[in-house]
Amino acid sequence: MAKLIAILNVVAWSGFWAFGYLALASGSEAGTNTVIAILLAALGGAAGMWAYFWLIRHSEMTGYAKPRNRAVIEDETAL
């Protein structure tokens, strides 16, 4: 499953950069093509972020990567 998510990560970020460039490079006369490119770039960026964060969590849970230092609040009255 992790390999499938890693492939999705690469494809999603590639789509983000490709369609993002098309959206920025298209002239003002492109109209609906620009909107479609923006939507596809946003979709690629969102899928890429989701896959990247999933891979980070998975690598920390499996022990491949060292977990980040996170603050743990043990007593709620200390807030």
C-alpha positions as CSV (number, residue, x, y, z in Angstrom):
1,M,0.0,0.0,0.0
2,A,2.8,2.4,0.8
3,K,4.3,1.9,-2.7
4,L,1.0,2.8,-4.3
5,I,0.7,5.9,-2.1
6,A,4.3,6.9,-3.1
7,I,3.4,6.5,-6.8
8,L,0.3,8.6,-6.2
9,N,2.4,11.2,-4.5
10,V,4.8,11.5,-7.5
11,V,1.9,11.6,-10.0
12,A,-0.1,14.1,-8.0
13,W,2.9,16.5,-7.6
14,S,3.7,16.2,-11.3
15,G,0.2,17.1,-12.1
16,F,0.3,20.0,-9.8
17,W,3.4,21.5,-11.4
18,A,2.4,20.7,-15.0
19,F,-1.1,22.2,-14.7
20,G,0.1,25.0,-12.5
21,Y,2.5,26.0,-15.2
22,L,-0.2,25.8,-17.8
23,A,-2.5,28.0,-15.7
24,L,0.2,30.6,-15.2
25,A,1.5,30.5,-18.8
26,S,-1.9,30.6,-20.5
27,G,-2.9,34.0,-21.7
28,S,-5.9,36.0,-20.7
29,E,-7.8,34.8,-23.8
30,A,-7.6,31.1,-22.7
31,G,-10.7,31.6,-20.4
32,T,-12.1,28.2,-19.4
33,N,-8.8,26.4,-20.1
34,T,-7.2,28.5,-17.4
35,V,-9.9,27.7,-14.9
36,I,-9.7,23.9,-15.7
37,A,-5.9,24.1,-15.3
38,I,-6.2,25.8,-12.0
39,L,-8.7,23.2,-10.7
40,L,-6.5,20.3,-11.9
41,A,-3.4,21.9,-10.3
42,A,-5.3,22.4,-7.0
43,L,-6.5,18.8,-7.1
44,G,-2.9,17.6,-7.8
45,G,-1.6,19.7,-4.9
46,A,-4.2,18.5,-2.5
47,A,-3.6,14.8,-3.4
48,G,0.1,15.3,-3.2
49,M,-0.1,16.9,0.2
50,W,-2.4,14.1,1.5
51,A,-0.1,11.4,0.1
52,Y,3.0,13.1,1.5
53,F,1.6,13.4,5.0
54,W,0.3,9.8,4.8
55,L,3.8,8.6,3.9
56,I,5.3,10.6,6.8
57,R,2.9,9.1,9.3
58,H,3.4,5.6,7.8
59,S,7.2,5.8,8.0
60,E,7.1,7.0,11.6
61,M,4.8,4.2,12.6
62,T,6.8,1.5,10.9
63,G,10.1,2.8,12.4
64,Y,11.7,3.7,9.1
65,A,11.9,7.4,10.2
66,K,12.5,8.7,13.6
67,P,9.3,10.3,15.1
68,R,9.3,14.1,15.4
69,N,9.6,15.7,18.8
70,R,6.1,16.7,19.7
71,A,5.0,18.3,22.9
72,V,2.7,16.1,25.0
73,I,0.3,17.8,27.4
74,E,-0.3,15.4,30.3
75,D,-2.2,17.8,32.6
76,E,-5.0,19.8,31.1
77,T,-4.9,22.4,33.9
78,A,-1.4,23.4,32.9
79,L,-2.8,25.3,29.9
